[in-house]
């Protein structure tokens, strides 16, 4: 089965919520995660499907586990926020 080019529902919004909760800018998160602000913005808007390595780096920069990111994304999805 080929991988889906679409980002998982709610992943970007979960990352944005966690980032804002910590008072971080996209630029700050990008710096901490070894990425670019443009990439973080694209992920948050659901325009790109990040690799697991990128998700792990973002989670580490946010000081949460990948599981926590997934839980936030699932809660948002269950509330219809996608």
Helices and strands as residue ranges (DSSP letters): H 11-21, H 26-33, H 37-44, H 52-61, H 66-78
